[in-house]
Amino acid sequence: MSITVSNASPLINLARIQRFELLKRFYPEVVIPPAVYEEVVTRGEERDGSKDVREALWIGQTAPQDQLAVDALAAELGRGEASAIILAREQ
């Protein structure tokens, strides 16, 4: 089974419409980079998705190895999105 990498938007939007469980149903193994966790849970405390992600034991955290690529892409996108793209490429 393959691993699914997510950025913040699907997590937040599924929580917003109270369908967060769909993520686990269709993608039982999900990883997010620490930058996405920080965006959704730490900085997004009290917002949609924060509690869901914090309590989802089936969502793991993995940092992308190529931080230079993350830094380069983060110049165009947010750090969470850049980290998720590079992490997905590395999988």
Steps between C-alpha positions, in 0.01 A plus 500: 500500500630844417542789737298816445663836566270788587534872533279711726209575265342151482533460877341836576227476238391146589482602866306813408226294335516240780622223268856458629444124530488474120873558491566188709240302310658560160862551608575286806868599511549877493813699580546873531817702530564680831430833327144385424450382858619837624267683260192296588551412866745742659427827319147389410396421855123542544447496122346230283719192481723573798340256741438240228864489392633511855284199597546299177749234602492365143661818365876487529759773468798471270740778409618527140869422459576763235468822699669700223219402264244592767664840547506565125134403455396690814605819322196444274263315736446472871744286701234235570409461135865497394587239762207279399595514131864413564405225747259348247772508236734316735252219573 
